[in-house]
Amino acid sequence: MAAKDYYTALGVPRNADDAALKKAYRHLARACHPDRNPGDKAAEERFKEISEAYAVLSDPDKRAQYDRFGTVAGPGGVGDVGFGSIFEDLFEGFFGGERGRRTRARRGEDLRYDLEISLEETAEGLETKLQIPRLESCDACRGSGQEPGTQPETCGTCRGQGQVRRNQGFLTVAMPCPTCRGEGQINRHPCKACRGQGRQPRERLLKVTIPPGVEDGNQLRLSGEGESGLLGGPAGDLYVVLHVRPHEIFVRQGAHLLCELPLTFPQAALGDEVEVPVLKGKARLTVPPGTQPGQRLVLRGKGMPQLRGRGRGDAVYEVVVEVPTRLTARQRELLEELQRASQDQTGPRLASFIERMKKLFGT
């Protein structure tokens, strides 16, 4: 199913603030509300679409997740967005319902840290420490943003409600108070340490455990290790995104490791036992007589560990037969002798090719 574009549904840019989201939603909701369009299925579906979009984008947590991943996961997916509050907000705008001022507490931002690791580290697992810059709760004001020993003042414009009402025709619309920005209170004495923000920039050293078998692009979620919440809100999460450096020899394919194995013509024709690389050192590999170019030879269990299972993948060696570009006189003599001895001998591939040529040209 294609991801839904909630910004397009509301007709707002991706950087739209809360006020722009609410304005766009209320405008569309009034036009598409079922009470104004009785029996109009298209209007009803449009109303559901914009309600769903606003439910996600008006929630800081869900909006951050949607912006990052293009979807909203959870026990109920998008259906878990809480339409009750949306309808309350809509009817508040229509009829001026009493909801009181907003809470100032907000969840902290999620953070992303890109970590580069080697293929060997993905095979063995890794414990490492990360220095994470982030905003943490101010120690001086304990995250309140208020200078210790002082109290915020009740907003005189909205009398602490956080909202003012405006008449628009036959409707009374509740809007965030422009004086206190919907908080219901005014901080006349901001904390000097954090300048009233309630948070300060700091760096935190975190220990991270990376399990064996992770792949490029996998991410680890460290709950509560993002930025501190505002005014008592919960902290965000830290997402560690893994990037595996390209290996000099191996290319990973799932749990298997693929390696190109150059062989000489005599080795491929006569067979041999050769030394090959594995992730931890070297191993011996048997080359059967008559090995063909492109054939894959396998060492079982010498690949990558399974991330969510038991056992390991294989190390796979793809044969490349090298043809010499310069020959000694003796080498040329021997090859010419081999050519004469092989004139009446054809392998299955050559025989098949000759047969198809005959069919093509009718000879």
Secondary structure, DSSP 8 states (H G I E B T S, - for coil): -----HHHHHT--TT--HHHHHHHHHHHHHHH-TTTSTT-HHHHHHHHHHHHHHHHHTSHHHHHHHHHHSS--STTGGGGS-HHHHHHHHHHHHH----------B----EEEEEEE-HHHHHH-EEEEEEEEEEEE-TTTTTS-B-TT---EE-TTTTTSSEEEEEETTEEEEEE-TTTTTSSEE-SSB-TTTTTSSEEEEEEEEEEEE-TT--TT-EEEETT-S---BTT-----EEEEEEE---SS-EEETTEEEEEEEEEHHHHHH-EEEEEEETTEEEEEEE-TT--TT-EEEETT-S-B-TTSSSB--EEEEEEEE--SS--HHHHHHHHHHHHHTTT---HHHHHHHHHHHHHHT-
